[in-house]
């Protein structure tokens, strides 16, 4: 009887079938990965906004001074810390948020949070949020405010009341 020669390895057909199955799985997974990426960016934006609101409120209470929270429009990484006559706020919150502190010699930029270009609208989704929030020495906000973000039709909002406390709301606004 003749002994069979043992060959190890894969045939070309087996490799092609494996590549076909992997490409089909990738095509099925890609939309869900895109959804997860958009959702992660949305959560990141709201996290940064919530952190900025809390920081502005805490700074105003701890230091007994007026603090302004507003949109940031400077180029990425361009933080100028010199005093100005008024806070240099951006037109909206699409690129980030900044905190300005009122000191004896004028307004000083305290902190900036930057993110990728995101659309931050009011609760109804009809316009970009461009208003700023001023916290008094006691940490009270001068207005109610809603920052609303959308990702794949899902709304996540940050709502600020006059006491200065932010809260997250799912489905609070319109996309």
Backbone as CSV, one residue per row, in Angstrom:
resi,resn,N_x,N_y,N_z,CA_x,CA_y,CA_z,C_x,C_y,C_z
1,UNK,0.819,-1.166,0.000,0.000,0.000,0.000,0.873,1.244,0.000
2,UNK,0.432,2.195,-0.754,1.196,3.420,-0.905,0.804,4.418,0.191
3,UNK,1.759,5.028,0.835,1.468,6.017,1.878,1.123,7.355,1.232
4,UNK,0.099,8.002,1.776,-0.304,9.319,1.255,0.606,10.405,1.814
5,UNK,0.920,11.346,1.004,1.720,12.480,1.457,0.774,13.484,2.134
6,UNK,1.141,13.922,3.307,0.297,14.867,4.062,0.709,16.283,3.702
7,UNK,-0.298,17.072,3.261,-0.038,18.467,2.909,-0.726,19.366,3.921
8,UNK,0.002,20.313,4.434,-0.611,21.266,5.355,-0.804,22.587,4.620
9,UNK,-1.766,23.397,5.110,-2.038,24.681,4.489,-3.460,24.740,3.976
10,UNK,-3.766,25.847,3.345,-5.114,26.076,2.838,-5.074,26.108,1.318
11,UNK,-6.163,25.708,0.737,-6.266,25.792,-0.715,-6.712,27.187,-1.107
12,UNK,-6.568,27.519,-2.348,-6.986,28.830,-2.844,-8.491,28.996,-2.673
13,UNK,-9.258,27.964,-2.895,-10.715,28.031,-2.762,-11.102,28.336,-1.314
14,UNK,-10.442,27.704,-0.362,-10.740,27.961,1.048,-10.428,29.414,1.413
15,UNK,-9.334,29.923,0.928,-8.973,31.320,1.199,-9.987,32.276,0.581
16,UNK,-10.424,32.028,-0.626,-11.412,32.891,-1.282,-12.754,32.854,-0.562
17,UNK,-13.158,31.699,-0.115,-14.421,31.598,0.635,-14.319,32.373,1.947
18,UNK,-13.193,32.247,2.622,-12.995,32.982,3.873,-13.035,34.488,3.630
19,UNK,-12.388,34.977,2.595,-12.416,36.404,2.266,-13.819,36.865,1.920
20,UNK,-14.582,36.061,1.214,-15.955,36.421,0.862,-16.821,36.539,2.108
21,UNK,-16.688,35.590,3.021,-17.472,35.639,4.265,-17.084,36.860,5.090
22,UNK,-15.796,37.151,5.204,-15.351,38.321,5.966,-15.832,39.629,5.351
23,UNK,-15.840,39.732,4.038,-16.314,40.959,3.397,-17.818,41.135,3.588
24,UNK,-18.569,40.042,3.588,-20.012,40.140,3.850,-20.257,40.595,5.287
25,UNK,-19.522,40.040,6.232,-19.661,40.455,7.629,-19.283,41.917,7.824
26,UNK,-18.247,42.369,7.137,-17.843,43.764,7.229,-18.929,44.672,6.671
27,UNK,-19.513,44.299,5.555,-20.577,45.109,4.955,-21.785,45.199,5.880
28,UNK,-22.052,44.141,6.622,-23.170,44.167,7.567,-22.842,44.994,8.802
29,UNK,-21.596,44.992,9.251,-21.205,45.673,10.481,-20.937,47.163,10.287
30,UNK,-20.570,47.582,9.096,-20.175,48.970,8.870,-21.257,49.989,9.230
31,UNK,-22.522,49.814,8.863,-23.533,50.801,9.272,-23.682,50.911,10.784
32,UNK,-23.599,49.802,11.484,-23.740,49.875,12.939,-22.530,50.556,13.561
33,UNK,-21.349,50.391,12.990,-20.170,51.083,13.509,-20.278,52.585,13.277
34,UNK,-20.839,52.981,12.154,-21.064,54.396,11.869,-22.053,54.984,12.872
35,UNK,-23.095,54.227,13.173,-24.084,54.661,14.163,-23.416,54.847,15.519
36,UNK,-22.570,53.906,15.918,-21.887,54.003,17.207,-20.932,55.188,17.256
37,UNK,-20.251,55.465,16.158,-19.343,56.610,16.112,-20.116,57.919,16.269
38,UNK,-21.229,58.059,15.544,-22.043,59.269,15.656,-22.597,59.443,17.070
39,UNK,-23.030,58.367,17.676,-23.552,58.405,19.034,-22.452,58.787,20.021
40,UNK,-21.250,58.264,19.827,-20.134,58.599,20.708,-19.776,60.087,20.598
41,UNK,-19.806,60.637,19.388,-19.543,62.073,19.215,-20.619,62.913,19.897
42,UNK,-21.862,62.463,19.797,-22.962,63.171,20.450,-22.770,63.164,21.971
43,UNK,-22.454,62.003,22.529,-22.230,61.912,23.970,-21.028,62.754,24.395
44,UNK,-19.987,62.763,23.584,-18.802,63.562,23.894,-19.148,65.045,23.957
45,UNK,-19.929,65.514,23.002,-20.325,66.919,22.974,-21.126,67.291,24.212
46,UNK,-22.110,66.469,24.562,-22.941,66.765,25.734,-22.119,66.641,27.018
47,UNK,-21.202,65.680,27.085,-20.310,65.563,28.248,-19.490,66.835,28.425
48,UNK,-18.927,67.322,27.327,-18.106,68.535,27.393,-18.950,69.745,27.817
49,UNK,-20.155,69.863,27.273,-21.041,70.965,27.661,-21.385,70.894,29.144
50,UNK,-21.712,69.701,29.611,-22.062,69.534,31.026,-20.879,69.862,31.929
51,UNK,-19.697,69.443,31.540,-18.498,69.749,32.308,-18.249,71.252,32.333
52,UNK,-18.427,71.903,31.201,-18.210,73.355,31.131,-19.218,74.112,31.990
53,UNK,-20.474,73.698,31.972,-21.497,74.353,32.796,-21.157,74.187,34.273
54,UNK,-20.803,72.980,34.681,-20.449,72.738,36.085,-19.210,73.535,36.484
55,UNK,-18.212,73.595,35.613,-16.996,74.345,35.922,-17.283,75.839,36.052
56,UNK,-18.107,76.374,35.158,-18.438,77.800,35.216,-19.200,78.129,36.503
57,UNK,-20.142,77.292,36.843,-20.928,77.525,38.056,-20.044,77.416,39.297
58,UNK,-19.212,76.398,39.365,-18.351,76.213,40.531,-17.343,77.346,40.658
59,UNK,-16.795,77.801,39.535,-15.833,78.902,39.590,-16.505,80.169,40.118
60,UNK,-17.727,80.433,39.655,-18.415,81.647,40.100,-18.702,81.610,41.597
61,UNK,-19.101,80.441,42.108,-19.394,80.324,43.541,-18.113,80.366,44.370
62,UNK,-17.119,79.595,43.967,-15.881,79.510,44.758,-15.101,80.807,44.792
63,UNK,-15.166,81.585,43.707,-14.390,82.824,43.640,-15.229,84.078,43.800
64,UNK,-16.539,83.928,43.932,-17.423,85.078,44.138,-17.364,86.083,43.005
65,UNK,-17.354,85.595,41.772,-17.250,86.486,40.621,-18.239,86.072,39.530
66,UNK,-18.450,86.957,38.588,-19.330,86.679,37.458,-18.569,85.878,36.412
67,UNK,-19.242,84.850,35.875,-18.634,83.980,34.876,-19.603,83.856,33.701
68,UNK,-19.051,83.943,32.491,-19.860,83.797,31.276,-19.458,82.520,30.547
69,UNK,-20.469,81.764,30.148,-20.284,80.541,29.363,-20.847,80.817,27.977
70,UNK,-20.033,80.600,26.944,-20.502,80.882,25.594,-19.802,79.988,24.580
71,UNK,-20.261,80.044,23.344,-19.673,79.254,22.281,-18.256,79.693,21.980
72,UNK,-17.484,78.784,21.418,-16.086,79.056,21.073,-15.940,78.990,19.567
73,UNK,-15.304,79.996,18.981,-15.146,79.995,17.530,-13.704,80.164,17.083
74,UNK,-12.787,80.181,18.023,-11.388,80.350,17.648,-10.858,79.146,16.903
75,UNK,-9.765,79.331,16.178,-9.145,78.186,15.524,-8.700,77.169,16.564
76,UNK,-8.660,75.890,16.218,-8.263,74.872,17.189,-6.913,75.185,17.824
77,UNK,-6.895,75.122,19.148,-5.655,75.344,19.878,-5.275,76.793,20.074
78,UNK,-6.100,77.733,19.612,-5.748,79.151,19.752,-6.427,79.733,20.979
79,UNK,-5.815,79.591,22.105,-6.373,80.107,23.345,-5.544,81.303,23.781
80,UNK,-6.157,82.475,23.736,-5.491,83.696,24.165,-5.962,84.016,25.579
81,UNK,-5.051,84.138,26.514,-5.432,84.322,27.910,-5.344,85.775,28.378
82,UNK,-5.181,86.726,27.473,-5.092,88.109,27.887,-6.490,88.660,28.182
83,UNK,-6.530,89.722,28.971,-7.792,90.336,29.366,-8.383,91.139,28.212
84,UNK,-9.709,91.162,28.143,-10.427,91.937,27.137,-11.541,92.716,27.811
85,UNK,-12.125,93.660,27.086,-13.218,94.464,27.639,-14.520,93.680,27.729
86,UNK,-14.655,92.653,26.921,-15.879,91.845,26.916,-15.518,90.423,26.490
87,UNK,-16.314,89.442,26.870,-16.012,88.064,26.445,-16.084,87.938,24.929
88,UNK,-15.125,87.288,24.326,-15.114,87.083,22.874,-15.743,85.733,22.566
89,UNK,-17.037,85.758,22.486,-17.797,84.529,22.278,-17.956,84.237,20.797
90,UNK,-18.092,82.957,20.476,-18.353,82.544,19.116,-19.810,82.738,18.757
91,UNK,-20.118,82.552,17.487,-21.494,82.713,17.032,-22.402,81.598,17.529
92,UNK,-21.843,80.400,17.720,-22.629,79.275,18.210,-21.699,78.275,18.878
93,UNK,-22.241,77.135,19.258,-21.485,76.125,19.990,-20.996,75.003,19.085
94,UNK,-20.874,75.247,17.791,-20.510,74.196,16.841,-19.090,73.685,17.030
95,UNK,-18.168,74.549,17.452,-16.764,74.149,17.587,-16.331,73.940,19.026
96,UNK,-17.140,74.379,19.983,-16.759,74.215,21.377,-17.435,75.228,22.272
97,UNK,-16.970,75.257,23.508,-17.536,76.145,24.520,-16.385,76.763,25.305
98,UNK,-16.593,78.002,25.772,-15.548,78.694,26.520,-16.124,79.314,27.789
99,UNK,-15.249,79.494,28.764,-15.617,80.150,30.020,-14.791,81.414,30.150
100,UNK,-15.481,82.524,30.397,-14.833,83.817,30.598,-15.119,84.286,32.015
101,UNK,-14.092,84.799,32.702,-14.207,85.222,34.089,-14.021,86.728,34.164
102,UNK,-14.924,87.397,34.908,-14.807,88.844,35.106,-13.865,89.105,36.271
103,UNK,-12.762,89.782,35.967,-11.796,90.153,36.989,-11.710,91.669,37.045
104,UNK,-10.924,92.214,37.960,-10.868,93.669,38.137,-10.365,94.394,36.901
105,UNK,-9.542,93.758,36.088,-8.960,94.411,34.912,-9.677,94.042,33.612
106,UNK,-10.757,93.302,33.696,-11.524,92.943,32.494,-11.863,91.454,32.464
107,UNK,-12.299,91.015,31.310,-12.665,89.606,31.135,-11.447,88.794,30.738
108,UNK,-11.297,87.629,31.355,-10.184,86.742,31.062,-10.727,85.370,30.660
109,UNK,-10.153,84.813,29.606,-10.538,83.474,29.174,-10.003,82.474,30.189
110,UNK,-10.915,81.697,30.773,-10.524,80.741,31.810,-10.268,79.350,31.245
111,UNK,-11.175,78.873,30.371,-11.045,77.499,29.875,-11.820,77.362,28.571
112,UNK,-11.322,76.482,27.679,-11.984,76.195,26.401,-12.090,74.686,26.243
113,UNK,-13.245,74.234,25.795,-13.455,72.845,25.400,-13.744,72.858,23.909
114,UNK,-12.943,72.157,23.133,-13.127,72.109,21.689,-13.548,70.706,21.273
115,UNK,-14.336,70.632,20.197,-14.717,69.348,19.630,-14.855,69.480,18.132
116,UNK,-15.058,68.333,17.479,-15.285,68.350,16.033,-16.527,69.178,15.736
117,UNK,-16.623,69.630,14.514,-17.780,70.420,14.095,-19.061,69.651,14.399
118,UNK,-19.892,70.180,15.285,-21.159,69.557,15.660,-22.260,70.593,15.575
119,UNK,-23.461,70.136,15.307,-24.612,71.027,15.279,-25.279,70.992,16.642
120,UNK,-25.328,72.143,17.305,-25.974,72.274,18.612,-27.112,73.263,18.433
121,UNK,-28.336,72.782,18.605,-29.515,73.610,18.341,-30.323,73.839,19.609
122,UNK,-31.374,74.656,19.455,-32.307,74.839,20.549,-33.205,73.603,20.652
123,UNK,-34.128,73.612,21.591,-34.952,72.419,21.837,-35.774,72.011,20.621
124,UNK,-36.305,72.970,19.910,-37.138,72.637,18.754,-36.316,72.276,17.521
125,UNK,-35.002,72.486,17.586,-34.142,72.174,16.453,-34.247,73.168,15.317
126,UNK,-34.868,74.325,15.575,-35.123,75.297,14.510,-33.959,76.252,14.249
127,UNK,-33.042,76.394,15.215,-31.916,77.309,15.017,-30.748,76.901,15.893
128,UNK,-29.552,77.343,15.512,-28.351,77.079,16.300,-28.398,77.891,17.592
129,UNK,-27.884,77.339,18.656,-27.825,78.053,19.926,-26.655,79.026,19.861
130,UNK,-26.946,80.307,20.075,-25.892,81.317,20.030,-25.837,82.143,21.317
131,UNK,-26.790,81.959,22.209,-26.838,82.740,23.433,-25.766,82.285,24.416
132,UNK,-25.383,83.183,25.283,-24.435,82.847,26.333,-25.181,82.787,27.667
133,UNK,-24.537,82.197,28.655,-25.113,82.086,29.999,-24.174,82.794,30.958
134,UNK,-24.742,83.647,31.809,-23.965,84.361,32.811,-24.324,83.797,34.184
135,UNK,-23.303,83.380,34.931,-23.497,82.898,36.293,-23.117,84.011,37.259
136,UNK,-23.996,84.270,38.224,-23.721,85.306,39.225,-22.738,84.786,40.257
137,UNK,-22.387,85.635,41.201,-21.450,85.260,42.257,-21.979,84.108,43.110
138,UNK,-23.297,83.932,43.125,-23.920,82.856,43.905,-24.146,81.607,43.060
139,UNK,-23.729,81.622,41.804,-23.862,80.449,40.949,-25.197,80.325,40.243
140,UNK,-25.983,81.389,40.265,-27.286,81.368,39.600,-27.131,81.773,38.140
141,UNK,-27.804,81.069,37.260,-27.764,81.403,35.833,-28.769,82.514,35.555
142,UNK,-28.470,83.354,34.589,-29.378,84.450,34.279,-30.506,84.024,33.350
143,UNK,-30.496,82.762,32.906,-31.531,82.297,31.979,-31.601,80.781,31.994
144,UNK,-32.707,80.241,31.525,-32.804,78.814,31.226,-32.201,78.596,29.848
145,UNK,-31.675,77.411,29.622,-31.019,77.158,28.341,-31.129,75.680,28.001
146,UNK,-31.275,75.386,26.711,-31.254,74.009,26.228,-30.279,73.911,25.071
147,UNK,-29.329,72.984,25.192,-28.430,72.640,24.102,-28.863,71.272,23.612
148,UNK,-29.217,71.170,22.367,-29.758,69.926,21.826,-28.863,69.411,20.701
149,UNK,-28.550,68.107,20.741,-27.748,67.480,19.691,-28.506,66.283,19.137
150,UNK,-28.254,65.978,17.879,-28.915,64.841,17.230,-27.866,63.934,16.585
151,UNK,-28.109,62.638,16.680,-27.273,61.652,16.007,-28.176,60.524,15.542
152,UNK,-28.255,60.329,14.240,-29.081,59.267,13.650,-30.533,59.349,14.107
153,UNK,-31.057,60.552,14.224,-32.449,60.743,14.605,-32.716,60.687,16.098
154,UNK,-31.705,60.412,16.917,-31.871,60.365,18.368,-31.402,61.678,18.972
155,UNK,-32.231,62.258,19.822,-31.928,63.541,20.430,-31.378,63.346,21.839
156,UNK,-30.339,64.112,22.161,-29.796,64.184,23.514,-29.602,65.651,23.819
157,UNK,-30.196,66.109,24.922,-30.151,67.527,25.265,-29.558,67.728,26.644
158,UNK,-28.966,68.895,26.819,-28.523,69.345,28.129,-29.378,70.556,28.466
159,UNK,-30.087,70.475,29.576,-31.015,71.533,29.980,-30.458,72.200,31.226
160,UNK,-30.381,73.521,31.200,-29.879,74.300,32.327,-31.028,75.116,32.900
161,UNK,-31.248,75.007,34.210,-32.286,75.834,34.833,-31.647,77.081,35.442
162,UNK,-32.466,77.984,35.946,-31.959,79.250,36.475,-31.114,79.085,37.739
163,UNK,-31.288,77.981,38.431,-30.473,77.728,39.607,-29.053,77.371,39.183
164,UNK,-28.868,77.023,37.921,-27.546,76.727,37.399,-27.227,75.255,37.337
165,UNK,-28.230,74.411,37.530,-27.992,72.971,37.520,-28.339,72.377,36.162
166,UNK,-27.390,71.700,35.545,-27.676,71.066,34.255,-28.251,69.664,34.444
167,UNK,-29.065,69.240,33.490,-29.565,67.857,33.494,-29.665,67.379,32.050
168,UNK,-29.381,66.095,31.863,-29.458,65.482,30.534,-30.869,64.978,30.290
169,UNK,-31.292,65.110,29.043,-32.608,64.609,28.674,-32.530,63.906,27.330
170,UNK,-32.973,62.660,27.283,-33.076,61.928,26.022,-34.424,62.252,25.403
171,UNK,-34.439,62.545,24.112,-35.691,62.821,23.413,-36.352,64.112,23.840
172,UNK,-35.624,65.006,24.468,-36.175,66.274,24.968,-36.446,67.237,23.824
173,UNK,-35.667,67.159,22.768,-35.817,68.083,21.661,-36.173,67.374,20.368
174,UNK,-36.190,68.136,19.289,-36.530,67.610,17.973,-35.279,67.533,17.110
175,UNK,-35.245,66.505,16.282,-34.136,66.364,15.351,-34.570,66.748,13.952
